[in-house]
């Protein structure tokens, strides 16, 4: 009998079924109260630590779900709703998340290498120490998101809305930030080595230094904060 069926049996015969369920969990090496990976996707589902590789789950509702440590690599989660979900330490390598709703989601230390997040809504999401190297965040909404110490090397952030985003100590080397909106974003100690800032709006950013600008690549279309001037090294080749 599956763990899901045993769980439902508890409602009918609590004392008897609960004892059988406990024995089944122990025999399978699963601690009591652990997530049931056989549960169907849905709001609030607990799939903590489950393996969901290569799944077709586009458009599913995971609102408020507990998905810490889930491996979603190579899965199709386009248009899925992860609003307020816990995806901390989740593995989403090459996962398709186009137009996904991730507003307020916890993606702390999540691995998003080469994930497709085009047009995704990550407003107010937490991506502290997340690894999104080479991820495609074109047109993504990251308003008010916390990307402190996030790995965004070579990430595509073309036309991304990073208004009010916290990018303190983020790694943005060779990231493509063309036409990105960064009003009130915090770039303190961010690594912008060869980051492409052409047509990016940096006019209202906080913590940006002349040294960071000199290390990045921009041109006459880059909007700079008042009092800052284009470095002598501009325009430069970002190597893309």
C-alpha positions as CSV (number, residue, x, y, z in Angstrom):
1,X,0.0,0.0,0.0
2,X,1.4,3.5,-0.9
3,X,2.1,6.0,1.8
4,X,-0.7,8.2,0.4
5,X,-3.3,5.5,0.8
6,X,-2.2,4.7,4.3
7,X,-2.4,8.4,5.2
8,X,-6.0,8.4,4.0
9,X,-6.8,5.3,6.0
10,X,-5.9,7.1,9.2
11,X,-9.0,9.2,8.9
12,X,-11.2,6.0,8.9
13,X,-9.3,4.0,11.6
14,X,-6.9,6.4,13.4
15,X,-5.3,4.1,16.0
16,X,-4.9,1.0,13.7
17,X,-3.9,2.9,10.5
18,X,-1.5,5.3,12.3
19,X,0.4,2.3,13.7
20,X,0.7,0.7,10.3
21,X,1.8,4.0,8.8
22,X,4.5,4.5,11.4
23,X,5.9,1.0,10.8
24,X,5.8,1.6,7.0
25,X,7.8,4.8,7.3
26,X,10.4,3.2,9.6
27,X,10.8,0.2,7.2
28,X,11.4,2.6,4.3
29,X,13.8,4.8,6.2
30,X,11.5,7.8,6.1
31,X,11.1,9.8,9.2
32,X,7.6,10.3,10.5
33,X,6.1,13.6,9.3
34,X,8.2,13.6,6.1
35,X,6.9,14.8,2.7
36,X,5.0,12.3,0.5
37,X,6.6,12.6,-2.9
38,X,3.6,10.7,-4.5
39,X,1.2,13.6,-3.6
40,X,-0.3,15.4,-6.6
41,X,0.9,18.9,-7.3
42,X,-1.2,21.6,-5.7
43,X,-1.3,24.6,-3.4
44,X,0.6,23.9,-0.1
45,X,1.9,20.5,-1.2
46,X,5.0,19.3,0.8
47,X,7.5,17.8,-1.6
48,X,10.6,18.6,0.5
49,X,13.7,16.9,-0.8
50,X,11.7,15.0,-3.6
51,X,13.1,14.3,-7.0
52,X,11.0,15.6,-9.9
53,X,13.4,15.5,-12.8
54,X,12.2,16.0,-16.3
55,X,8.5,16.4,-15.4
56,X,5.9,18.2,-17.5
57,X,4.1,20.4,-15.0
58,X,3.5,23.6,-16.9
59,X,0.7,25.8,-15.4
60,X,0.4,23.9,-12.1
61,X,-0.5,25.7,-8.9
62,X,2.2,25.4,-6.2
63,X,1.0,28.5,-4.3
64,X,2.5,28.4,-0.8
65,X,4.0,24.9,-1.4
66,X,6.9,23.5,0.6
67,X,9.5,22.6,-2.0
68,X,12.7,23.0,-0.1
69,X,15.5,20.9,-1.7
70,X,13.3,19.5,-4.5
71,X,15.2,18.6,-7.7
72,X,13.2,20.0,-10.6
73,X,16.1,19.8,-13.1
74,X,15.0,19.7,-16.8
75,X,11.3,20.0,-15.9
76,X,8.8,22.1,-17.7
77,X,7.2,24.5,-15.1
78,X,6.2,27.3,-17.5
79,X,3.3,29.4,-16.3
80,X,3.4,27.6,-12.9
81,X,2.3,29.5,-9.8
82,X,4.9,29.4,-7.0
83,X,3.7,32.5,-5.2
84,X,5.0,32.4,-1.6
85,X,6.4,28.9,-2.1
86,X,9.5,27.7,-0.2
87,X,12.1,26.7,-2.9
88,X,15.2,27.1,-0.7
89,X,18.0,24.8,-1.8
90,X,15.9,23.6,-4.7
91,X,17.7,22.4,-7.8
92,X,16.3,23.9,-11.0
93,X,19.1,23.3,-13.5
94,X,17.9,23.9,-17.1
95,X,14.3,24.1,-15.8
96,X,11.8,25.9,-17.9
97,X,10.1,28.6,-15.8
98,X,9.0,31.0,-18.5
99,X,6.2,33.3,-17.2
100,X,6.2,31.5,-13.8
101,X,4.8,33.4,-10.9
102,X,7.4,33.4,-8.1
103,X,6.4,36.5,-6.3
104,X,7.5,36.4,-2.6
105,X,9.0,32.9,-3.1
106,X,12.0,31.8,-1.0
107,X,14.8,30.7,-3.4
108,X,17.6,31.0,-0.9
109,X,20.6,29.0,-2.2
110,X,18.5,27.6,-5.0
111,X,20.5,26.3,-8.0
112,X,19.1,27.9,-11.2
113,X,22.0,27.3,-13.6
114,X,20.8,27.8,-17.2
115,X,17.2,28.0,-16.1
116,X,14.8,29.7,-18.4
117,X,13.0,32.5,-16.4
118,X,12.0,34.7,-19.3
119,X,9.1,37.0,-18.4
120,X,8.9,35.4,-14.9
121,X,7.6,37.4,-11.9
122,X,10.1,37.2,-9.0
123,X,8.9,40.4,-7.3
124,X,9.9,40.5,-3.6
125,X,11.4,37.0,-4.0
126,X,14.4,35.9,-1.8
127,X,17.4,34.7,-3.9
128,X,20.2,35.1,-1.3
129,X,23.2,33.1,-2.4
130,X,21.1,31.6,-5.2
131,X,23.2,30.2,-8.1
132,X,21.7,31.5,-11.4
133,X,24.8,31.5,-13.6
134,X,23.8,31.7,-17.3
135,X,20.1,31.8,-16.4
136,X,17.8,33.6,-18.8
137,X,16.0,36.3,-17.0
138,X,15.1,38.4,-20.0
139,X,12.1,40.6,-19.3
140,X,11.9,39.1,-15.8
141,X,10.3,41.2,-13.0
142,X,12.6,41.3,-9.9
143,X,11.2,44.4,-8.2
144,X,12.2,44.5,-4.5
145,X,13.9,41.1,-4.7
146,X,16.8,40.1,-2.4
147,X,19.7,38.9,-4.6
148,X,22.4,39.5,-2.0
149,X,25.5,37.4,-2.8
150,X,23.7,35.7,-5.7
151,X,25.7,34.1,-8.5
152,X,24.6,35.7,-11.7
153,X,27.6,35.3,-13.9
154,X,26.8,35.5,-17.6
155,X,23.1,35.7,-16.7
156,X,20.7,37.3,-19.3
157,X,19.0,40.2,-17.6
158,X,18.0,42.0,-20.7
159,X,15.2,44.5,-20.1
160,X,14.8,43.0,-16.5
161,X,13.0,45.2,-13.9
162,X,15.3,45.3,-10.9
163,X,13.8,48.3,-9.3
164,X,14.6,48.4,-5.6
165,X,16.4,45.0,-5.8
166,X,19.1,44.2,-3.3
167,X,22.2,43.2,-5.3
168,X,24.7,43.8,-2.5
169,X,27.9,41.6,-3.2
170,X,26.1,39.9,-6.1
171,X,28.3,38.3,-8.8
172,X,27.3,39.8,-12.1
173,X,30.5,39.3,-14.1
174,X,29.7,39.3,-17.9
175,X,26.0,39.5,-17.1
176,X,23.9,41.0,-19.9
177,X,22.0,44.0,-18.3
178,X,21.1,45.8,-21.5
179,X,18.0,48.0,-21.0
180,X,17.7,46.8,-17.4
181,X,15.8,49.0,-15.0
182,X,17.8,49.5,-11.7
183,X,16.1,52.5,-10.0
184,X,16.9,52.4,-6.2
185,X,18.7,49.0,-6.6
186,X,21.6,48.5,-4.1
187,X,24.8,47.6,-6.0
188,X,27.1,47.9,-3.1
189,X,30.2,45.6,-3.6
190,X,28.5,43.9,-6.6
191,X,31.0,42.4,-9.1
192,X,30.3,44.0,-12.5
193,X,33.4,42.7,-14.3
194,X,32.6,43.1,-18.0
195,X,28.9,43.3,-17.3
196,X,27.1,44.7,-20.3
197,X,25.4,48.0,-19.2
198,X,24.5,49.4,-22.6
199,X,21.1,51.2,-22.4
200,X,20.8,50.2,-18.7
201,X,19.3,52.8,-16.4
202,X,21.6,53.2,-13.4
203,X,20.5,56.8,-12.7
204,X,18.9,56.0,-9.3
205,X,21.1,53.1,-8.0
206,X,22.8,53.0,-4.6
207,X,26.3,52.1,-3.8
208,X,27.8,52.2,-7.3
209,X,31.4,53.3,-7.5
210,X,33.6,54.6,-10.3
211,X,35.7,51.5,-9.9
212,X,32.7,49.3,-10.6
213,X,31.8,51.3,-13.7
214,X,35.4,51.1,-15.0
215,X,35.3,47.3,-14.6
216,X,32.0,47.1,-16.5
217,X,31.1,47.8,-20.2
218,X,28.8,50.6,-21.1
219,X,28.5,53.4,-23.7
220,X,26.7,56.7,-24.3
221,X,23.3,55.0,-23.9
222,X,24.0,54.0,-20.3
223,X,22.3,56.2,-17.8
224,X,24.5,57.0,-14.8
225,X,23.8,58.5,-11.4
226,X,24.1,62.2,-11.0
227,X,27.8,63.2,-10.6
228,X,29.2,60.1,-12.2
229,X,30.8,60.2,-15.7
230,X,31.6,57.4,-18.2
231,X,35.0,55.9,-17.5
232,X,37.8,56.3,-20.1
233,X,37.6,52.5,-20.8
234,X,34.1,52.8,-22.3
235,X,32.9,51.6,-24.7
236,X,34.4,48.2,-24.3
237,X,33.9,44.6,-25.5
238,X,32.1,42.5,-22.9
239,X,33.3,39.3,-24.7
240,X,29.8,38.0,-25.4
